[in-house]
Amino acid sequence: MPEGHILHRLAREYADSFSGHKVRVTSPQGRFAESASQVNGRVVTTAFAVGKHLFVNFDNDVAVHIHLGLYGDVTFGSAPTPKPVGQIRMRIDGGERYADLRGPTRCELVTPDQVKAVAARLGEDPIRPDADIERVWQRTTSSRSAIGSLLMDQGTYAGVGNIFRAEVLFRARVNPSREARALSRRRFDQIWVDLVELMTGAVEVGRIDTVRPEHLPEVMGREARSDAHGGEVYVYRRNGQPCLICGQRVKVADMQGRWLYWCSRCQRS
């Protein structure tokens, strides 16, 4: 499932491509056809993301709510707009640019009150400048869950996914199994600031890089990472490989249905 920075990048591209333009909205697949007809010919006013949820607003006071889930994908292109290929749930065509949405978990029209209701169910998004850090701290310090589990709770840390979870805990030298409420305020602040910096940076470059300058391949004389997710990381998907700092083999285990990666020496219990 895409992590939060991907949704923020998509929101930016929707806004850059269509804001202020009257657009044609269709559903070649047919599943969104009735809703598409309600915004077809309307003007896109803005687009924004909260966590892993994306909203495209129109001038008739409704928005399209998108959650990509595991298989959703958005592709953008320039004119001339091609004939639809594959299962396109929603196409927005602004004349000069178009966007095709395929395979989302959710694609629905919502009112402003419904947008607020979705946002209210979510936790704080480190990418958003209006995030309330004290709200996150209160939820963290009152949780008996392992911090490795809580970081994946979208009702607390909106937009954080498996890669950022593994990497910020490694960078903070925190064992994923530690109770969230056992974190000191200093350690919590360190994790939160790291999330803000790493996730915001990922929005700009379109990939997740978490390795500090002194551990880059060209500095350490090692091979660059080759992975579909891109980016240089410390532990994510590096199970069995030596830790970049201590040399201990990176471990992997299941935590609530998701693979968790950590270094047992750098992140002692």
N, C-alpha and C positions, 0 to 999 in steps of 0.2 A: 504494500500500500504506500502511495507517495507520502513523504513527510511534508510538514507544513510549509516549508520554503517553496515547494513545487506549486502549491495552491496560490501563494502570494505572487509567484512569477506569472502564473496563468492569469490571475486577476489583473496584473499590470498589463499583460498583452491584450486581454479583452478591452480594457479601458483605452489603451493606446490605439487600438485598431478601430473601435466603434463609438467611443464617447462623443456625443454631439451629432451622431449620424442617424438618419432614418434607415432601418435595416429590414431585410427580409428574413423572417424566421420560419423555418420549415422542419419537418420531421420525416426525412426520407424513409426511415424504418417504420414510421407510423405510430409508435407507442407514445409519442409526445405531441401528436398532431393537433388535438383539441386545444391544448394549452398553447401550442405554438401560434395558433390562429389568433389568440388574444393579445399577443405582442408583435405579431407580424405587421410591419409598416410603422411601428413605433420608433421613438428615438431612445437609444441607450444613453443613460445619464452618467453612470459610473459602474465600476466593478470593484469588489474588495473580498478579502478572505479573512476568516477567523478560524484558527486551527486548520483542520483539514476540510473545511467547508468554504465553498465559493459562492458568491452572489453577484448576479448581473442585473442591475437595476434599469427599469424602463420609465418613460415619462408618464405612464398611466398608473403610477404608484404601485406597481407590482415588481417582483424580482424573480429570476430563475435561480433556484437553489440547487447547487451541484455538489454531490459527494462522489468522488471517483471510485472509492472502494478499492478492491484488489485489481480490477481489470479495466477500470475507466481510463480514457486517454483523450486528449484534445490535440488536434493538429490545426495549425494556421497556415494560410496560403494567400497568395496574391492573385489578382485578376489575370486572366479570365478564370472564373470559377468552374471547376470541372464537373462533369456529371457525377452524382453520388455513387460511391463504391463501398460495398460492405454495409454493416449495420450502423448507420449514422442515426443516433437518437435525436440530435438537434444540430441544425446548421444555421449559423448566423452569417448573413451575406450583406456586407456594407458597400458592395460595388468594387471598391479597390482591394478590400481584404475579406476573407471568409474564415470561419472557424467551424470545425466538425468535432462533435462530441460523440464518442463511442463507448459503450459498455459501462456507464456509470452505475453505481449502486442507487443513486438518487438523482433525479432530474425533475423538478416540480416547480410550479408557480406558487409563490408565497406572498403574503401581504406584509407590510412593515411590522405589524404586531407579531407575525409568525417569524420574521427575521430576528426580532428581539428575543423571542422564546427560544430559538435555536441557540443564539449567543449566550442566553442565560444558563443553558444546560452545560455549556462548555466552561473549562477553566480559563486561566490566563494564557494568552499567546505571547511568547517571548519576542516575536517579531513586531508586534503591535506596540506603538509608543504609549498607548493608553493602558497597558497591562498594569494590574494592581499587584505589586510584589507582596504587599502585606497580606492580601487575601491568599496568595499561594503559600506564604510562610505559615499562616494559621492552619491551613488544611494539611500542610506537611507535618507540622509539629504535633498535630492531634491524630495522626494516622499510625496504626499499628502495622501497616503493610510494610514489606521490604521496599526500600527506596527504588530498587530496580523494577518493582511492579508499579509503584506510584507514578514514576516518570512516564509510564505508558497509559496512565489514566487520563483520558481526554477531559474529564471533569475537573482536573487539577492543572495539568500541564498540556494545554491545547496545542496540537501540532507536533509535539515531540513523538518521534518514532523510534524504531529499533536501533538505527545507526546513532542518532544523537544520544539516546539513552546509554548505550555502551561507551561511547566516546567521552561524554562529560564525566561519567563516573570514574573512568580511568584517569582522566586529566586531573580530577580532584582527589585521586587515590582513595576512593570510597568503595568498599566492598558492596556489591549489589544486594546482598542479603541483609545488610544492616537495616534495622527498623528506621523508618523515616523519622519518627518522633525523636530518635536518638541523635539526629544531626544537630550540631551546634549552629547558632545563627551565622557564625563566620563561614562554616562549611556550606551552609545553604546559600548564602550570598555568593560564594565562589561559584557554585553550580549554576545559579540563576544568571549571573553575569556572563558566564561562559556560554550558556544557551543563547542569550541575547546576541552575543558577538558571533558565534558560529552560525546560528540560523540566519541572522541578517546577512552575513557574508555569503551564505549559500544562495540567498535570493539574488544577489548581485552576479555571482559567477555561474550559477546553475549547476553546481556540484558541491559535495560535502568534503571539505578539507579540514582535518582536525589536528594534524601533526604540526608541532611547533617548528620554527625555522631550524633549530639545531638538530632536528631529527629528520630533515628532508633527505631524499635519496642522494642528491648531489653532495650533501654535507657528510653523510655517513658512508658514502661509497657503496650503496646497496642498489638493487634493482627497484625501479619504480613499480608501484602497484598496478596490476592489470585486472580490472574488474568492471562488470557492466554498470555498477553503481558509480564508478569513477572516484577520484579523490584519494588523497593519502590519509590513512587512518591508523590508529594504534592497535585496536583489537578486533574491530568488526570484520567478520569473515576471515580472520587470521588464525583460527583454531589450529593448534599443532605447530604453528610457526613461532619462532623466538620473539619474545617481547622486545620492542625496539629500545627499551631502557635497561632492563635487567637480564635479558636473555632467557628467562623462564618461558616455557611453552604456554602459549595462550590457550585458555580452556573455553569450552562451550558446554552449555547445559540448557535444559528446557526450564523456562520460568513462565508459568501460566500460558502455555501454548506458543510461546515465541522463543527463538534461540537467543540466548544470552551469552555474551563474550566478555571475558575478563582475565586479568593476570593475577594469579593467586599470591604472588610475591609483592607486587606493587600495590595491590588492593587487599591487604590482609584483613581477616575478619576482625 
